[in-house]
Structure formats: C-alpha cells, structure tokens
Amino acid sequence: MEYQQCLEVEKARSLQFSTGNDAVEWLKRNQKELFAGTIVVIAGVAFVSLSAGPGFLILAPIVLVAS
C-alpha cells in the first residue's frame, strides 16, 4: 500500500525539461494524463492546455487565454 502511495506522489511531482523538444515529446506520449487547464512551462513561457475535441490537445500561451 505504501508503495502505491509513493507511485502516486511520484506522478504528481513537477517535471523539468532542458529543451522544448523534450517537453513536446513527453506531452505527445502523455496526452491522456494531462488535464485541460493544466499549466505547462516550456523554456520560461507559460502555456495552458486546452481540449479541442476528443483526442486533440492544444497548448496556448497563457497570455492569450488571460485576455
């Protein structure tokens, strides 16, 4: 039971990528785990994930969403 809790905590931690390409590849592999409205920071720029229909995920710069 403690092992399962540890795995859940590990999933919740923030991820850091050294390049934008690494972040994009991770996002492609983990679309199902990424919730709409999640804030993603790539190279210091904040994006918010938006759902554009079933199976489509868009990262929009947070400045566009805020206005």
C-alpha positions as CSV (number, residue, x, y, z in Angstrom):
1,M,0.0,0.0,0.0
2,E,2.8,2.4,0.8
3,Y,4.5,1.6,-2.5
4,Q,1.3,2.5,-4.4
5,Q,1.1,5.8,-2.4
6,C,4.7,6.5,-3.4
7,L,4.0,5.9,-7.0
8,E,1.0,8.4,-6.8
9,V,3.3,11.0,-5.2
10,E,5.9,10.5,-7.9
11,K,3.3,11.1,-10.7
12,A,2.2,14.4,-9.0
13,R,5.7,15.9,-8.9
14,S,6.6,18.6,-11.4
15,L,8.7,17.7,-14.4
16,Q,11.6,19.7,-15.8
17,F,12.9,19.5,-19.4
18,S,16.1,21.1,-20.7
19,T,14.7,21.6,-24.2
20,G,11.4,22.4,-25.7
21,N,11.6,19.2,-27.9
22,D,11.9,17.0,-24.8
23,A,8.8,18.6,-23.4
24,V,6.8,18.2,-26.6
25,E,7.7,14.6,-26.9
26,W,6.6,14.0,-23.3
27,L,3.3,15.8,-24.0
28,K,2.7,13.6,-27.0
29,R,3.3,10.4,-25.0
30,N,1.2,11.5,-22.0
31,Q,-1.8,13.3,-23.5
32,K,-4.3,11.2,-21.6
33,E,-2.7,12.1,-18.3
34,L,-2.7,15.9,-19.0
35,F,-5.9,17.6,-17.9
36,A,-7.4,20.6,-19.7
37,G,-6.4,23.7,-17.8
38,T,-3.0,22.4,-16.8
39,I,-0.3,25.0,-16.9
40,V,2.9,23.9,-18.7
41,V,6.0,26.0,-18.6
42,I,8.5,25.4,-21.5
43,A,11.7,27.5,-21.7
44,G,10.2,30.0,-19.2
45,V,7.0,30.5,-21.2
46,A,3.7,29.5,-19.6
47,F,1.1,27.6,-21.7
48,V,-2.3,26.3,-20.7
49,S,-3.6,23.0,-22.1
50,L,-6.9,23.2,-23.9
51,S,-9.1,20.4,-25.2
52,A,-10.0,20.9,-28.9
53,G,-12.3,17.8,-29.1
54,P,-11.7,14.2,-28.5
55,G,-8.0,13.3,-28.9
56,F,-6.9,16.9,-29.5
57,L,-4.8,18.9,-27.1
58,I,-3.6,22.4,-27.7
59,L,-1.0,24.3,-25.7
60,A,-2.0,28.0,-25.8
61,P,0.3,30.8,-24.4
62,I,-1.3,31.8,-21.2
63,V,-1.3,35.5,-22.2
64,L,-3.8,34.7,-25.0
65,V,-6.1,32.9,-22.6
66,A,-6.0,35.6,-20.0
67,S,-7.2,38.4,-22.2
